[in-house]
Amino acid sequence: MPRWLAWTLGALFVLALGLHAHGPLFLPRGPGQGFSASDLRALLAAGEVGGLDTAEGSGAAFFGAGARGFAAGEHGLRPLGAASLALSTALWSDGGALGAASPRPFRVENLLWYLLAAAGAGVFLRRLVSPWLGDEHGRAAAWVTAAAALVHPLAYAAIGSLGARGDLMALAFGTWSGAQFLRARQARVHRAAIRAGVGTVLASLASPLAMAVPPLLAVAEFVAGRRYRPLAARLRTAAVTGAVYGLCAAVEPALRWFLFPTASVAGETLSATESLAVAVEKLGVLVLSVNAEGLGFAAYLLAAGVLVVALEGAFSAARSAPRLWSTILALGAVSLFSAACAGLSVRVQPRDFTHAEVLLPGALVVSAGLALASTALSGLRRGLMPAILCTGWAALAHGHAAAWSRSMELFDRCRSEVAQAAALEPRPASLLLLDVPRRVGGIEPFSRTEPLDFLASPRLSARDPAERTGPDGRGSDLLWIAAPTREALAHFTRTERFAELRARGIAVARDHGGRGERSLEAVDPPAPTTGTLRWYRDDASTPLDWDALTLRGASARGPRDTELARAPILGWSASASEVIFESRGVWVDLAGEAYAHFDLAASVDWLLARRIRLAWPVGGWSNLSEADAAPQLARFESLAAPRIAGDDWVFVGVDAPLLAAAEATLARRGERGLLRLLLLDLATLEEARFALEEPRRGPTDATSPDGSLPEASRAVEPPLAEFVARGADRCASRWSRRGRAFAWALEYAASGVVLVRSEGLVVPGAGARDPGTGR
């Protein structure tokens, strides 16, 4: 076969794999659709830095983005990344109005930067290994590195995330700086060393990943600069290389500190143990890059098979040069672990690929390593094994990109609900997005730990500059948006913050009956309950006029022969719907009398029912007396303010008459109630739950996949005097460092029905470390 034909067929093969791998990222969508939450955050931040948030968008503003970008650390951007996104927004949108823009040209730019980084990694690898493995093997590994990086299963995250623009630019500048540095050392082209320094400075202006360039160049100098020199000379020149290029990489931090000494930097810090655990977790994802939730177990088999095939050539070559390949393996392992340490505050795990773009350096390292291994043998196998590697990776990448695309479809639906809420009359000040799945195919449509207010920005819905800046720009009145779970909403409605927002107008988007049929409805303004609180009298239901959001519980005394093991059912109807609803309660024996108790506020249907009109017993327990509703549940009578003990919260006085009676009732059938602590971030409605346990037992709670402690099924046992919520203060401290107020609630539940509840509030800056006394 002629050489030109072989190259042409190979290029077409790689192109076809690339189109298959990333096709779902470029699917056509409606105007303004297809952007991810991280895309919109990055574009809005770049607009602020680059001057696009004003009516005067000009070329001078775009060039000025570089200077103002030094203050953009709080947005996670550096000057070059901010300027690049600002310029892209000017090119592909009308004056920064994103309502009619398409994400495809933005992602094409990301793809070009990624290809540039992959090509640089290939050239750098060739120069690094040629003195040891020969130029023929080095060239083959370089081409395979670029092709494998293009179809790597994690490449979709970098191409699809505009927030990763700075990282892509830093990797492109960094890899080519490495290639130029080795050219300067091996071919003695001194100008190439200067170009490497300039590239390092540019990488520093683009992303914190530039800090990896100096040690990389130092290692390259020691390994492949001039390999036949004495060890002492190689060590000395490697140290000088690291120091000189370290100064280049420190340009951006130094300028930022000089120009904006008080500017904050985005991100959270973890302890050394937590950082190591996160890095090891990412290392596993890099070895087998499979989104378990989006692809399933068969994808693991494919990834493992491809890995074995790619490594087989290295194992065969190692038989003739064991020391050389052992050294290569050791350096590769260190490089891979170092790459896994990128973005230490961000977790990437097999069932959550939301932030997989932080593994981009690791993807390039894995691509280079497997390219080197798969081309270790000459002849037909040098072309066949890389082809198998790239084909398998392209199939996995397509699955990841398709899962990502499904998640973006859900995000677009949420954005449409924001637009619908902004069009309501009167316009609400707040919007709650209920029943939005946390992840779709292993990818979150948006972060639940950050405020969603940016979705109401007029720039996101405007189709031209006039609509973006005009007084009638839709979305300008929406001040607060959150996506709570139903449990978090029930907690939130008990807070004063909810009462304040309700007075200003709240809209709720939710799914009805799990059928996927979503609706948007406005919450009625505050209107007090009128009439009687007795819902059943003289064996008949009483006409009611209750405000569902202010009545939390109901109770009734049943007949003496009540079967306590059979849960009572309360039926009710409301003005907001013609549907008949039911709520399950629990029987409690109080001094020989059977009382049915209901936690009505735990039901979203109840909370959004507006006015309750009727309530009645369902299923044979109609001989009732003292059937009343109450604004609040019973409270712990002697509960003291929680005490902070290390990472835990300790509660003293966890006792109440209803709790004791419920425990005695449950004990008759061998059951026990549960105590739990709920923490609710009032800025995002993120909720964390903790089991309460007796401190003397000292069990260690398991950690759930999202990093918070799960709600354990720990039984409550007397004496009910002192209990501990393990790990609660770690969560509380994290929220306090963010400057966020949060509410807490201590609950006792019998058979899943909350009977006793006390609450408190923590406001940072006003006794942030004192949880306050429960109400």
N, C-alpha and C positions, 0 to 999 in steps of 0.2 A: 504494500500500500504506500503510495507517495506520502512524503512527510506532510505536505500542505493539506492533503485530504484527511490525514489522521488528526491534525490540529483542528481542522474545520469541524469534523465529526465530534471531537472532544468538546469544542466550544459550544456546539449545538446541544450536546448532551447536558452540559452544565447549565446552559440557559434554560432548557426544558425543566430540569430539576428545580432551578430557582423559581421559575414561574409557578410550578406546582406547589412548592413549599410555601410561598408567600402570597399566592393568589387571593386568599380570603382577606388579606389586609387591604386590598385595593378594590374590593367590591363596590360597585356604584351605589350611592345612597342619595337621599333627598338633600336639598339645600341646607347647609349648616349641620348635617348629620354625619356620624362616623367618627367624631372626635371622642377621645376618652376623657375621663375626669382629669387625669394628669396632663393631658394635652391642653385642656382649657385653662387649668391653673398656670401652666408654663406660659401660655400665650398671653394671658392677662398680666402675669408678672412681667413678662418681657415688654408688654405695652406700657406698663407703669415706668419701667426703667428707660425705655426708648422714647417716651413722649407720646405714645399712641393713645394714651388715655385722655389727651387733650384734643381739641378740634384742629390744632395746627400740626397735622402730621406732615413732616417735610424731610428731605434728605438730611438736613442738618440734625434733625432729631434722631435719625437712625445712627448717624456717626456719633452723636452725643451719648448714645446708649452705652458705648464702651466706657466712658468716664463714669456715668452714673451706675454702671454695673458693679463697681466695687462695693456699693452699698446694698447689693442685692443678695447678700448671703442669707438673709431671712427667707428668701424665696427659693433657695437652693440653686441659684444661678450665679455664674461668674461672667465677667464682662463679655468675652467672646461668645459664650452660649446665649446670653441675653441679646447681644447685638445681632447674632445670626437669626434668632427667632423673630426679633423685631423687623429685620429686613425681609424675612420670608412672609411675615404677616402683611407687610406693605405690598409685596409682589402678588400674593395670592388671595388677598381680600381687598375690599373697597374701603380704604381708609381705616382699616382695623375693625370694620364691621364683619363679624363672623357668621351672621345669620344666613348668608348665601354662599359662604366659602365651602370648599371641598378639602378634606384632609389628604387627598391623594398626592397633590404636588408637594406638600410638606413631607410626606413619607417617602416620596421619591428622593428628596434631598437627603433624608436620613439614610436611605439605601445607598446613595452615592458615597456619603461619608463612611458608612460601614464597609463598603467595598474598598475604599481607600485604606481603611485601617487593616482589612484582611490582606490586601496586597502588600502593605508595609510589613505586616507580620511575616508573610512568606519570604520577602526579600531579606528581612533581618534573620530569619531562621537559616536561610541558605548561607549567608555570610558567617553565621555562628557555627554551623556544623561542617562546612566545607573543609576546614583544616583538619578535621578528624575523620570524616566519612567520604571525602572526595566531592568534587564539584558536580558530578553526574547525579549522585544521590541527593545532594543539596538542592539542585535545580528541580528535581522531581518532587521533593518534599515541599518546596516553595509553591509550586503550582497547585499541589493537592491541598496545601494549607488554605489558599485563597478560595478554592472550590468548596472545601469542607466547611469553612467558616460561613460561606454564603448560605448553605442549607443546614447549618447547625440547628438543632431543635429549640435553642434559646434565642436564635437570631430574631425571631418575630418580635420579641419584647423590645429590642433596641430599635428596630425599624418602625414599629408601631407607636412608640412612645416619644412624643416631641420633647418631653422633659429630659430625655436621655441625649438630646442634641449635644450638650456640652461634653458629656462622656465620650460620645462618638468622635467629636473633634479632637479631644485630648488623646484618644487612642490612635487616631490617624497621625497626628503630629508626633506622638511618642514613638510609634513603631518605625516611622520613617526617620526619626532622629536616631534611633538605634541602628538602622541600616546605614545611614550616612556616617555615623561614628565609626562603625566597623570598616566602612570603605576608607575612611581617613587613616585608620590604623593599619589596615592590610595593604592598601594600594598607595599609602602615603600621599593622599590628596588632602592637604591641610585645610583647604576651604570647606571640605565636607564636615570637618569638626566644628567649624563655625556655623554651618547650616544646622548641625545637630543641636547646637546651643540655642539657636533661634527657634527651632522646633520645640525645644523643651520649654522655652519662655512662652510660646504660643499655647502649648498644652497647659501650662500653669494658668494662663488667662482663661482657659476653657473649663477646667474641671479639677477637683482635688486628686483625681487619678494621676495627675502629673507627678505626684510625689513618688510614684513607683518607678519613674524613668531613671533617676540617678543610680539607685541600687542595681537596676537592670543593666545600665551601661557599665557599671563597675564590674559586675559579674562577666559581662561580655568581654571587657578588657582583659580580665584574668584568664578567661577560658580561650578566647579566640583572637585577642589582639595581636600578639606575636607569641605563639605558644612555645617556642623553643628557647625563650629567655630563661634565666635563672628564676627560681621561685620567689626570691626576695625582691627582684626587680618587678615581677608581675604583681606581687602584693602592693608594692609601693605605687606603681602607676594605677592600679585599680583604686586605691584609696584616694589618690589625687583626682581621678576621674569622678568618683562619687562626690567629692567635695566641690569641684568646679561646677558640675552640672546640678548639684544640689542647690547652689546659689541661683542658678537659672530657674529651677523649679520653685524657689522661694520668692520670686518676683511678685506674683499676685498677692500672696498673704502680706508681704511687706508693704506694698502700695496700699492695700486695703486698710491695714492698720494705720498707715500714715495719713491717708485721706479721711477715713471714717473710723476713728479709734473706738467709737461706741457702737458700731454696727454689730448686730447679732448674727450668728451663723445657725442655719437650720440644722435640726437633728438632735437626737438624744444620745446620751452616753450610757453605756452598760458597764457593769462590773467585769473584771477580768474573766471570772468563771462564766458569766452569761455570754460574753463575747466569744470565748472559746467554743461554747456549745453551739452558738449561732453559726460560727465558721465551719464546724464539723458537719452541721446539718446541711449547709450549702455545699460542702464537699461531696456529700452523698448525691445531691441533686446534679452536680457537675459530672459525676461518674456515670450515673444513669439518669439522663435528662428526660424524665417522663412525668407528665402531668397525670397523676393517678386518677384524679376525679374526672378529668376530661377525656382520657383515652382508655384507661382500664389495664387489666393485667396482661393482655396480649401485647401491649406496647412495651412492657418490661421485657418480655421474651425477645421481641425484636431488637430492643436496645442492647440487651446482653449479647445476643447473637452477633450483632454488628461489631460490638466491642471486641469480642473474641476473635472475629475474623481480622479486624484491623491490627490486633496485637500479635497475631500468629507469625507475621513476618519478622517482628522484632525478636520473638522467642527463638526462631530458627537462626537468625543472624547472631544472636548472643552465644550460640554454641561455639562459634569460631573466635569471638572477641568478648568474652564474659566481663572483663574488667571495664572495657569501654562502655558496653551497654548497661552495666550496673551503675556506672557514673551518670549516664544519660537518664536512667530511671530515677536515681536519687535527685538529680537537678530538676527533673520534671515533677516529682512529687512535691519538692519544696516550692516550685513555681506555682503549682496548682493550689496548694494550701494558702500561699500568699495571695493568690487571686481570689480565693474564697473569702478572704478577710475584707474585701471591698464592701463598703456599706454595712458595717458591723451592726448598726442599729436597726437594720431591716432583715426580717426573716423571709426565707424562701424555703418551702417545704414541699414534699411530694404532692400534697393535696391543695396547695395554695401557691400558684405561680403569678400572683398579682404583680409583684415587684421583681420579676425575673430579670429585668434590665440591669440590675446591680451585678448580675453574674456575667455580664458581657466580657470583662477581662478574662474570667475563667473559661468562657467559651472559646476565646482565641487561643488560650493556652492548650485546651483540650484538642482543638483543631490542629494546632501545630504538632502536638505530641503524637496524635494518631496518624497524621500525615507522615511524620518521620518513621513511625513504626510500620505503616502499611506499604511504604516504598523501600523497605529495607532489603527486599529481594529483587533481583533483576529479572528481565524477561517479561513473559506474559503476566506474571503475578504482580508486577509493579504497576500495571494498569488495571488489572481485574479487581484487586482488593480495595483500592481507593474507590472504584466504581461501586462496589457493594456498600462500602461505608457511606458514600454520598447518597445512594439510592435509599438506604434505610433511614438515614437522617432526614432526607426530604419528606419521606412518609410521616415521620414523627412531627416534623416542623409543620406540615400541612394540618395535622390534627390539632396542634397547639394553636395555630393561627385561626382555625375554624372555631375553636372554643373561645378564643379572644373575641372573634367577630360576634358570636352569640352574646357574650357579655356586653359588648358595645351596643347591640340592639336593645337590650334591656335598659342601658343607660340613656339611650335616645328616647325611649318611652318615658322615663322619668323626667327628662328635659321637656318633653311635650306636656307633661302634667304641670311642670313649673310654669310654662307659657300659658296653660289654661287657667291656672290659679291667678296669674298676673292679669288675666282678662276678665276676672270676675268683678262684678259691681255689687256692693262696694268692694274694693280690692282688699284682700286680707294682708295683714302685716307678717304672717307666718304661714308656713306650709309644712305639714308632716306627711312623709311618704312611708306609708305602712306596707307591710307584706312584700317588701322587696327582698328577694333572696340574697343572702350574704355573699354567695359566690355562684357563678354560672360556669360550669366546666372548669372549676378550680381557679377562677379569676374573678375578683371582686369588681363589680361595675363602678364602684367608688369607695373611698375610704370612709369607714364609720368613725374613725378617731379624729377626723378633721372637720371643721365647719363646712357646710355646703352652701353658704350664703353666696358664693361666687356664681352659682347657677342663675341667680337673678340679675346678673350684670347685663345692662342694655346692650353691651357689645356682643353678647352671645346670641341675641335674637335679632339685632339690627341688620338690615340688608344694605344700608348705605350710610355714609357719615352723618347725614341730617337726622336720620332716625336714631342713630346711636347717641347723638348729643342733644337732640331736641327735648323740650319739656314733657312731651307725651311718650317718651321712650318706655315701652312696656317692660315691666319687671323692676322698675325703679322703686316701687313701694314695698316690694317684698324684702323685708329686713332680715328674716331668719328662716332657714330651711334645715330640716333634720330628717333622718330616716331611721326611726326607732323600731325596735321589735314591739310586739303587742304587750309583752310584759313590761318593757321600759315605758311605754305610753301609760300603762296603768299606774306605774310609779310616778311618772311625771305629773299626771293630773292631780296628784295630792299636794303638789308644791305651790308656793306662792308665785313662783315664776310662771306657771301655767295660768294662774288666775290673771296675772298682769297681761299676758299675751292674749288671753281670751277676750279681755276687754277691748283690745285693739283689733281683733279679728284673726281667726285661725281657720285655715282650710286643711282638709284631710283627704288624701288619696289612698284608697285601700281596695283590696280584693274581696269580693263577696263570695263566701262559702267555698273558697279554694277552687273556684271554677275558672280563674284567670280573667274574670270580667271585672275590670277595675272601674271605679267611679270617683269623682271628685265632689266633695260636699263641704259646705261651710258650717263651722260649729256655731250654734246660736250664741248670741251675746248673753252675759249673765242675766238670769231671771230667777228670783227666789222661788223655792217650793211654796205652794199655797195649799190650804186645806189640811186634811188629816194625814198623819203618818201611819195610821192603822190601816193596813191593806186588806184585812179580812175581818169581818164582824158578822155575827149571827148567821154563820154558815153561808156567807155570800161575800163576793168581792166588793170592795168599796171603790167608788169612782175616785181617781187620783189625779193630781196635778203636780208631779214631782220633777224637779230638775235632775236629770240622770247624773250629771257631773258633780253634784254636791251631796248625793245620798250614796253611801258606800256599802252599807250592810243592811240586812234584814234578819229578823228572828221571829219565832213563833213557838208557843208552848203546845205540845201535842198531847194526845191521850196517854193515860198511864200504861196501857198495854202496847205502846209503840215498839216496833221491832227496830232496835237501834242500829243493827248491822245494815239495814236497808237505807240507802242514802235518800233523803228527801229531795224532791224536785219542785222548783218554783217556776210556774209559768207566768209570763208577763207580755204585755203589748204596749206599744208606744205610738206617738203621733207621727214619727218619722218613717214608719213602715207598717204595712198591713200584715207582715209576717208575725207569727206567734213564736216567741223565744222561750227557752228554758234554761235555768241555772241550777246546778247541782250543789247541794249543801251537805251538812254533816249533823248527826244527832249527838247531843251532849247531855249526859245525865247530871242535873244540878239538884242536889238534895232530894233525890227520888222523883224529880220531874224531868220529862224528856223535852229538850229544847232543840229546835232546828235552827241552824245558823248558816247564813249565806254571805259570801264575799262577792257582792255584786259588781264592785268596781274592777274586779279582775277580768271582766268581760268587755272587750272592745265594742261589741254590739250594744251592751248596756250604756257604755260611756258616750256613744254617738247616737243614742236613741232620742235625744232631745227631751221630750216630755213623756214620762211614764203615765199611762192612763189606767191600767188594770194590772193586778197581780193576784194569783190564785195558786192553791196547792194542786199538784198533779200526782195522781196515782194513789188514792186511798189513804190519805192522811188529813182529811178535811175537818175532823173534829178538833178545831183549833181555838186557842184563846191567846190573848196578848201577842197578836201578830202585828209587829211594828217594824218600821224602818228607822235607821239611824244615820246621821251624817258621817260618823266615824266608827271604826271597829274599836273593840276594847283595847286598852293600853296596858303596858307593863307598869304596875303601880309604883314600884320602888326602884326602877331602873336608874342607875347613875350614869353620868357621862362616860363614854368609852375611854379606857386608858390605853395609851400607846405603849407597847412592850416590844421593842425591836421592830420587826416587820409585821407585828400582829396588833389587833385591837382586842382588848379584854373588856367584857361587860360584866358588871356586878349588879345583882338585884334582878335577875331574869326570872320574874315570877309574876303570876296573876291568878286570881280565883278561877277564871274560865280556863286557863291553861291547866291547872291542877285537875279540874273536873274532866276536861277532855282527855288528859292522860289516863285517869282512872277508867273512863269509858272505853278507851281504846285497849287498855290492858286486858279487859274481859275477853277480847278475841285475839289476844297476842300481838297487838299492833302498838306502834308508838308514833308520836308526832315528830315534827322536824323544826329545828331552829335554823334560820339563815339570815345573813346580812346582805343587803342590797346596796350597792353604790351606783349613783347615777350622775354622769357628767352633764351638767345643765347647759353646756355649750353645744354638745353634739348628741346628747341622749345615748351615749355609749354606757352600757350597764355591765357591772361585774357582780358576781354572786359568790358568796363564801359560806361554807358550812360552819356552824358554831359547835365547838366541842369542849369537853372538860379539859382544862389545861394540864391536869396530872397525867392524862393519857398520852399527850404529845404525839399524835399521829402526823404523818406528813401527807398532805393532800397532793394528789396527782395534778399535773398541769394539762389543761385542755389545749387542742391544736392552735387556738388563736392567742395563746399566751396567758390567758386568765385562768384562775382557779375555777373548777367546775362546781356546780351545785351538788354537793354530796348528799347521799341519803343516810345521814348520820342520825341515829335515834336520840331523842332527848330523854335523859334519865334523871331522876331526882338524886341529890338535891339540886334545885334550879337556882343556884346562887351566883356562880361565876363561870363564864364561858369565854372562849377565845376564838376569834376569827383569824385563822392563820393566813398571813400574806396580805391582809387587808391594807396595811399601811404602805406596802410597796406601791399598790395601785393609787392610794390616796396621795402619796408623795409625788408620784408621777404627774397626776392631774394638778396638784398644787404648783409644781414647777412650771407648768404651762400657764399658770395664772388663771385657772378655771375654778369657778364655784361648783360644788357638787353636793348632792343630797344623799343621805343614808337612811336606811330603814331596817329595823330589826323586826322579823316576823316569826310567828309561831303558826304552823299549819298542821291540821289534823285531817288525814285522808285527802290531802291536797287542797283543803279549804283553809284560807288564812283566817284565824280567829282573833289573834292579838297582834298589835302592831304599834311600834313607837318610831319616831322619825327625828332627824336632825339635819343641820345644814352646816357646811364648811365653806367659808369665804376666804380665799387667799388674801393676805394683807390685813385681815381682821381676825387674827387668831387662827391662822391656817393650820397650825399643828394641834389645835384644840377642837375635837369633833363636836363639842357642844352637847347640851343635855337633850335627850329625846323628848319629843312632845307627844 
